[in-house]
Amino acid sequence: MADGDDMLHLLRTTRAIRRFTDEPLTDDELWAVLDAAQHGPSGGNIQPWQFLVLTDGDAKAAVAAVYRRAYDRYETALLAGLPPFRTPEAEASFHRSVRASRHLAEHLQEAPAIVCVLVPDGLDLTMHDDEGPLDIGHPCASVYPAVQNLLVAARALGIGGTLTTVARVEHDDLRSAAGIPDRYGLAALVPLGRPRGEFSQPVRRPVDAVTHWNAWGEKRARP
Ligand SMILES: Cc1cc2nc3c(=O)[nH]c(=O)nc-3n(C[C@H](O)[C@H](O)[C@H](O)COP(=O)(O)O)c2cc1C
C-alpha cells in the first residue's frame, strides 16, 4: 500500500506521456486502471461514461488515422496564431510539447492501448425550478475525474498516458472509425503504454501564485 508521500509523488509525476515502448499491457493492468477510473466521482453518482478499449492493431490504426488528420488541422491553426512568449523557456517548453504531441499523432497506432472515454451526446444535468435553469456546471465535470483516476492508476503501475481531446476535430469520422454509436460522443482519447523515458515532475506555476486565503487577493507565503 502506498503511503502518503508515495501517493503525492505519483500525483506530481502523473504528466503527459506520449512516447511508448512497444511492450504490451497486460489485461490485469488494463482492468486495474479501468477499475480506478470507474471509482471516479460524478454528479449524483450518475457515472455517465463508457470505455472503448482498443488493443487490436487494425482498430488502433483506424482511429490513429483520424487522430492524425485532426491533429494536423489543429497544429496548423495553433502555429498560425501564436501569441508572443513571455520567456525563452516558455517558448522552448511550448515547442517541446508540440513536438511530443506531433510524435503521438504520428505514432498513435503504436500505443499498446487506446482508451476512448465516451459520454452520452447532449448529456445535460441541468435541473429547472420556477426561476429557470439551475446551472450546476459543465456536464464534463462528471467525466474527467474518472479520466484522471485512470491516468494516476496507470502511473502507479509504471504506465504512462495523456488525456487528449483533439480527435473531436474529426468527431464524426472518429465515431465511424471506432464504431462508436451515434448517441455517444468522445470525451477523451487516452493512449496508454510504458514510457520510453522516465516519469518526471512537470513545470507548473507555484501554488501561492494561484491561491487566495479567505478573501480574493489575500496571499500567504508557502512555509
Ligand atoms: C482537456 C485536455 C485536452 C488535451 N488534449 C490533448 C491532445 O489532443 N493531444 C495531446 O497530445 N495532448 C493533449 N493534452 C495534454 C496536455 O497538452 C498536457 O496535459 C499539458 O501540456 C501538460 O503536460 P505535462 O503534464 O507533461 O506538463 C490535453 C490535456 C487536457 C487536460
The ligand as a MOL file (V3000), in Angstrom:
LIG
                    3D

  0  0  0     0  0            999 V3000
M  V30 BEGIN CTAB
M  V30 COUNTS 31 33 0 0 0
M  V30 BEGIN ATOM
M  V30 1 C -8.5510 18.7490 -21.7550 0
M  V30 2 C -7.1910 18.3450 -22.2780 0
M  V30 3 C -7.0350 18.0880 -23.6300 0
M  V30 4 C -5.7950 17.6930 -24.1310 0
M  V30 5 N -5.6940 17.3550 -25.4520 0
M  V30 6 C -4.5130 16.8950 -25.9290 0
M  V30 7 C -4.4150 16.4410 -27.2620 0
M  V30 8 O -5.3980 16.4310 -28.0070 0
M  V30 9 N -3.2210 15.9740 -27.7060 0
M  V30 10 C -2.1280 15.9320 -26.8850 0
M  V30 11 O -1.0550 15.4730 -27.3380 0
M  V30 12 N -2.1800 16.3470 -25.6170 0
M  V30 13 C -3.3510 16.8130 -25.1050 0
M  V30 14 N -3.4510 17.2050 -23.7940 0
M  V30 15 C -2.2800 17.0960 -22.9180 0
M  V30 16 C -1.7510 18.4630 -22.4970 0
M  V30 17 O -1.0710 19.0550 -23.5800 0
M  V30 18 C -0.8290 18.2470 -21.2890 0
M  V30 19 O -1.5990 17.7460 -20.2330 0
M  V30 20 C -0.1950 19.5580 -20.8430 0
M  V30 21 O 0.6190 20.1060 -21.8650 0
M  V30 22 C 0.6680 19.3440 -19.6050 0
M  V30 23 O 1.6490 18.3680 -19.8850 0
M  V30 24 P 2.6620 17.9300 -18.7240 0
M  V30 25 O 1.8360 17.3670 -17.6130 0
M  V30 26 O 3.5750 16.8930 -19.3210 0
M  V30 27 O 3.3960 19.1720 -18.3200 0
M  V30 28 C -4.6720 17.5930 -23.2670 0
M  V30 29 C -4.8540 17.8110 -21.8930 0
M  V30 30 C -6.0850 18.1610 -21.4010 0
M  V30 31 C -6.2570 18.3520 -19.9100 0
M  V30 END ATOM
M  V30 BEGIN BOND
M  V30 1 1 1 2
M  V30 2 1 2 3
M  V30 3 2 2 30
M  V30 4 2 3 4
M  V30 5 1 4 5
M  V30 6 1 4 28
M  V30 7 2 5 6
M  V30 8 1 6 7
M  V30 9 1 6 13
M  V30 10 2 7 8
M  V30 11 1 7 9
M  V30 12 1 9 10
M  V30 13 2 10 11
M  V30 14 1 10 12
M  V30 15 2 12 13
M  V30 16 1 13 14
M  V30 17 1 14 15
M  V30 18 1 14 28
M  V30 19 1 15 16
M  V30 20 1 16 17
M  V30 21 1 16 18
M  V30 22 1 18 19
M  V30 23 1 18 20
M  V30 24 1 20 21
M  V30 25 1 20 22
M  V30 26 1 22 23
M  V30 27 1 23 24
M  V30 28 2 24 25
M  V30 29 1 24 26
M  V30 30 1 24 27
M  V30 31 2 28 29
M  V30 32 1 29 30
M  V30 33 1 30 31
M  V30 END BOND
M  V30 END CTAB
M  END
